[in-house]
Amino acid sequence: MSKKLFYFGLLFLGMISQAQECPVIFYPSDGTTDVPVDVTLTWPEVTGINGYLLSLGTTPGGNDIINREVLGLRNSFKPPVGLPESTTIYASLSIIQSNTIPLACNVIRFTTSEVTTRPTCTIMAAPDNNAANVTVVTDLIWNYSPTATSYNLSIGTSEGGTEILDNFNVGNVLSYNPPADLPQDVWIYVTVRPENENGIAQTCNEERFFTGAINDPCEDIDPITGETKTLAPAMEFPSIFIKCKDSPPIDVVADDGADGYRWYRIENGSETLLSQSRNFKITEAGNYFLEAYNWIDKSGTTLECSSINNFNVLPSESPIIESIDIRKLTAGKQVTVNVTGVGDYEYALDDENGPYQKESSFYNVPEGPHVVFVRDKNGCGIVSQLIERGLKSEDFPTFFTPNHDGFNDFWQFVRPAEVKEVSEVLEGYISIFDRYGNLLFQLDPNSKGWDGNFKGRPLPSSDYWFRAVSTAQQEIKGHFTLKR
């Protein structure tokens, strides 16, 4: 029995030694209020693990919203149908490791905002608009509309038709399985209208699909090979662009070879035409698509055959260093840089050229002045800040007037606002000398200061000298004037 316990103990210790550090959800942060109901929870990436588990509930430890959802290695999660409004949400994150049970991490809580407006329209995710050869037993799937708590569905076989389903509320779901097969070889028209307690979305677009095969006029069959080829432009276009804050527009150019081009932006399920030129200037982040088309003559009729390229423009910006935390260690210090901004940031110490690291903390940093550099991985900027300030000549007054009027009666080191403790700046005492180099006084930086007396007698108006030493052995010398 003791031998089994011994081996179990070794296994347990081995499992602990291999455990990964738990991430903490940083958006939304613990205790945050007025969080959007369509929030995307985000946490730092942890390497060397098999994935994450997430639970969301309305009570501590609860999972009534999401129950141990397996997220793989994705370090973010957006609830598929949003979160309830004006509700305290408890988020519990765990990491999945090899050969051991998931490791539970800290629980955070946040409160969602009140929803005061009706939701906007959504679009179908499947079947696609104008799709053909759709099975009669298909499910209808649509995209989440932020703040929606239910969806009203109308289905018919003509524009505006509702004979299959008439404005039926299907609940807070993103799909619907018609109880009966759809009719074959007809156009099916579908309208989805999101709803919440403030009302129902207005003027939503109707979409359609065909439940039989349609001969696509924008396709040709090669008479020799029998292969089908498209007559629409074959376009290659990036799917992601990065737009730095306050940077000039991004100039993009579509591939040559099409008869025409259209650039659209997608907002709240609606498409806005921005340009019909081959060249386009991206001025802000968002979702876009490029439509390129060719004019095709078939049987005396001119047709437009187009291809669609969707792309996203992601925002980024130069980091802002909010603060730097310094904690003393056995060997050196731990330096943690706290930044804000929407970019993807990395950190370096003392050298602007790196090496850079993803983690914002540095360990075993030697005493003395250091500079931390933070840069945006997308090239939107780099900032730096001195970690340890040290002494400066302006920290010591240039004169004092010990005449007991309540103003400048004492000469003393002036603690900088950015230094929390005088003991971190000065080592020992500040030595004060006369012009002949005679030591007059040793001043404790934590005291009221020197009153201009020597052995109980007031010294005359004159220049006097001082010497101070920092914890990093930095020496500051200077002089000041005693005025009477």
N, C-alpha and C positions, 0 to 999 in steps of 0.2 A: 504493500500500500504506500509506504513512504517513497519508494522508487517511482511509482506512478505520479505522485504529487510533485516529485523533483522534476520529472520530465515535463509535466504540465506547466510548472513554473518557468522552466526554460522556454517553452513555447510561448507562454504569455509575455515574457520579457522580450522575446524576439518580435512578437507582434507589436508591442509598444514601440520598440526601437525603429520599426518600419512605418509607424503611423505617420500620416501626413498632417501638416498643420491645417486646422479648420479655417475656411474662408469666412468672412463676415459680410453679409449683404450690405453694400454701401449705397445702393439706391433702390428704394428709399431708405434712408438711414433710420436707426432705431428712434422711435418717438416722434417721427415726422407727422405732421397733420396736413390736411388739405391735399392729399395725394390723388392724382387723377385715377378714375376707375379703370382706365385702360393702361395703367402703368406697366412698364417692363422691369421686372426685378433683375438686378445685376450684382455680381460679386466677382472678386478677383479670381483669376484662373489658377488652379492648383495642378501642378505637374505630377506625374507618377501615380495617378489614380485611375480607376476604371470608370468613374462617372459620378453623378450627383443624384440625390433624391431630394424632392421638395414637397412639403406639406403646407397647405394654407387653410386656416380656420378662423372662426369668429370667437373662439375661446382659447385660453392658454393651452397649448398642446393639441388643439383641435385640428381636424382634417376634413371638415364638412365641405370645404370648397375644392381642395386638391388633396388627395390621399397618396402620399409617397410616390409622386410622379417621377418616373425614371427619365432623366434628361440627357443621358450620355455625357459627353465632355463639353456640352454647351453651357457657358457660364452666364446665362440669362434665361428668363422665362417670362412670357406674357400670357396671362390667363386667357384661354380661348374666347370666353364670352364676357370678359371683364370681371370686375369685383363689385359687390354691393356698395351703394353710396352711403356716406355718413356712417361708416362702420369701422370699428377697430379690428384690424386684420393681424393675425399672428402667423409669422412665416418661420418655418423650421427647416433648416438645410442640413443634409448629411452628405458625407463623401463615401463612395464605394471603393474599398481597397481589395487587394488580392488576398485570398485565403483567410479572410476574417469578416466579421459582421460589419455592416456600415457604421461609420463613426458619426454620432450625432454632434452637431455644432450648435452654436448659440442661437437662441430664438430671439427674433426682433418683432416689434409691433409697430404699426403705423395706422393712421386713420384716414380713410378716403374722404374726398370732398363731396359736397352736396351738388347734385346735378339739377340745374335750373332751366335747362333748355331741352327741346326735343332733339332726338338723334338725326343725323344726316342719312341720306340714301346709301345703299350698298350696291355691290354688283355680284353677279353670279360667278362662282368659281368653277362650277361644272353642272351641266355641260356648258361649253363655251358658247358665247353669243354667235349665232349663225352656224353652229356646228351641224353637220349632217351625219346620217347613218347612226343615229343615237338609238340605243336599245329602248324598247317600250317599258322595260322594268327599271329604268335608271332612277337613281336618287338625285334630288336637286340639292346642290350645295352652294352656299353664298359666303361672302366674307363678313367678318365681324364689323359691326358699326359701333364705334365708341359711344358709350352711355346707354345703348339700347338694352332693354330688359326683356323684349320679346319681338317677334317678327310676324307680320301679316302677309299671307301668301295668296295670290290670285293666279289661276291657271286656266287657259282657254285655247281654242283652236283658231282664233282670229284676233286681230288687233283689238285690245281692250276686252277680249272675251273672258268670261268667268264661269263657263258652264261646267268645267271640271272641278274648280275650287274657287269660292267667292270670298275674297278678303278674310281668309281663315287664319286665326292667331295660333301659331304652332308652338308658342312658348319661347323660352330663352335657349334656343338651339341654333345650329348653323347648317342643318340639313333636314330634308323631308323626304320620306319614302311614300309616294302615293299608294293608297290601299289597293287600287286596281291598276291594271296595265294601261298605259297611255295608248291612244289610237295610233295605228300604223300608217306610215306614208303621209303624214300631215305636218304642217308647222305647228309647234307648241309654243304659246306665248306665256311668259312668266313675269310677274311683277312682285318684288319683295319690298315691303315697306316696314322699316324698323320702327319700334315704338318704345316709349317709357312713360313714366307718370306725368310728364309734361306735355305729352301729345305724340302724334304719329308723324313720321317724315312725309314731306309733301313733294309732289311732282317727280316721283321716282321713275327712272327710265324702264320701259318694258323691254325684255330680252326674249330671244326666240331660238329654237333649234328644230331640226327636222328629224322625224323618226324613221326615215328611209334614206337610201342612198341617193345622192345628187351628183350628176355629172359636173365636175368642176371645170368651168370654161377657162380657168387659168392653168390648166394642165394639158399637156399633149402626150400622146403615146407614140413613141418612135416606131415607125412601120417595120423597121428591120429587126431591132432588138426586142421590141415589145415593152421597153422600159418607159415608165412615166416620168416626165420631167416638168418642172414648174416653169411658168413663164414670168413669174414675179422676180424682182431683183434678188440676187444672192448677196446679202450684206453681212459684213463682219464689223461689229461695233462693240466697244467695251461696255461691260454691264455696270461698272462702278466708277465714279469720279469723286475726288475729294475737293471740296470748296472751302478754302481758308477764310475765316472771318475777316471782313474788311479788305479782302484781296480783290484785284481786278477780275472781271469776268473771264471764264475759261472758254477759249476759242476751240470749238470742235468742228470737224468736217466729215461729212458722210462719204462713203466710198463712191467713186465715180462710176457711172454706168447706168444709172436709173434715169427715167424720163422726168421724174419729179420727186419732191421731198416734202414732208410735213413733220414739224416738231410739236409735240403736245406735252402739256403738264397735267398730271392726274392729282386732283384734290377733292377729298370727300366723295369719291366715286364719280366725279365729273371730269370730263376732258376739255382742256382749253387749248385751242390752236395758237401757237406762239410765232411760228415762222414757216415759210414755204421756200426757203433758200437752202442750198446745199451746206452753207456755213451757218453756224449757230453759236450764240454767246450764252453760256450758262451763268446766270447772275445770282442764283440762290439755290440752297439745298432743296431736295424734294424728289418725287417720283416722276419720271418722264418716259416717253417712248418716241422713237423715230419711225415714221412710216415712209418707206420708199416704194415707188410704183412705176410700172411700165404701161404704155398704151399698146393694146394688142387688137389687131383687126381679125375678126372671125365672122365669116359669112356676111361680109358687108357691114358688120356692126363693130364699133370701136369700144373695147372693154378696158377697164382699169384693173390691173393685177398688182397687188401690193404685198409687201412683207413687213412685219412689225419687229422692231428691236427695242425691248424695254431696258431702261437703265436707271440707276439710282445715283443721286448726287448727295454725298454724305457731308455733314458739316464738321469742321475741325477748327481749332484756334490755338494760339500760343498759350502756354500755361501761365497761371498766376500763382506765385508762391505766397500762400496765406500765412504760414508760420513754419518754424523749424523747431522740433523738439529734440533736446539733448539730454541723454541719460547716462550717468557715469557707470562704467563697467569695471570689472577687475583689471582688465587691460584696455585702456583707452575709453572711448565713449561710443554710445549708440546714437546715431543721428538719423532722425526721421523727418522727411520733407513732406509737408502737407500742401497740396495744390488744388486748384479748382480749374474748371474748363471742360469743354466737350471733346477735347482731343484724346489721342492715345499717346501716353507720355512714358518716357524712360529717363533714367537718372545716371549722372556721372559725378565723380568727385575729383576736384582740382585740375581736371583737364577737359577743356571744351570738346576735344576730339575723342574723348572716351578712354577706356571702354565704358559703354552704357549698360545699365541693367534695368530690368522691368520693375524690380522691387524698389520701393521708395525709402528703404532703411539701409544704412551703412553701419557695420559693426567694427568694434575695435579700432576706431578712428583715433590716431594719436593726438595728444594735446597740441594746441597751437592753432593759428588761423588756417581755415580751409574754405574753399569755395565749392558750392554745389551747383551743378548745371542740370537743367530740366529742359528737354526738347520734345517737340511733337513728332511722332514717327512719320506723320504725313507731310512733314516739311513746312509746317505752319509757324514755326518760330522756336527760339531757344531763349531761356532766361537764366540768370545766375544770381547767387546771393552769397555774401560772406557769412560763414557759419559762426565763427568766434570773432568778436569785434576787437578785443584787445584794448589797450590804452591809447588815448589821443591827447594832444596838448590842450585841446579845447575843453577837456574834462576838468581842468584846474583853473580857477578864477585868476584874472590878471591883476586884481587889486581887492582890498577890503578896507573898511573904515571902522575900527573898534572904538566908537564913541558912544556906545550904549544907547543909540537911538532906535534900535530894533531892526536896522537895515545894514546888511553886510558887516555885522559885528564880529563874525568869525570867518576864518579862511579854512576851507575844507574841499576835499575832492567832491565833485558833483557827479553823482551816479547817473550814467546814461539811462535813458528810458528803456532801451532795449535790453539792458542787462538786469537780470532779476536779483542777483546776489552780488554784493560788493566783494565777497570773499572769492568769487570767481575771477575778479579783475585784478585785485591787488594782493600782493604777497607781503605779509608783515606790516610794517609801518611806513608812513611817508616821512622822510627826513627833511627838516628845515634848517637852513644854514644862513649865517650872515655873509656879507660880501667878502669876508676874509676866510671863509670856509669853516668857521666854527659851528659845530652842531648846537643848535638852540633847542630843538624840540623834535620828538618823534610822535607823529600824529596817527592815532588809530582811525582808519577810514570809517568806522562805525560810530565814532564820537561826534559831538557837536562841532568840534573844530578848534583851531588855534585862536586864542584871544589877543595875540600880539604881546604877551608878557613873557619875560624870562626871569625865572626864580622870583616870581611875584611882583616884578617891577615892569612897567610898560616900556617897550622899546620905542625908539624914535621913528618918525616917518623916514622911510628909506626903501630901497629894493632888497628883497630877500630871495633866496634860492631854495629849490626843492628837488628831491629825487624820489621816484616811485618805481616799483618793480611789479610786473604782472605775473600771473601764475605760469605763463609761458616764458618767464625770464626776460620779458621785454622791458627795457629800462627807458623811463621818460624823465628828462631833466628840463627845468625851466626856471623862470623867475617871476615874481609878482611884486606889487607895490603896497606897502602899508602906508595909509594916509590917515593923519590925525587932524 
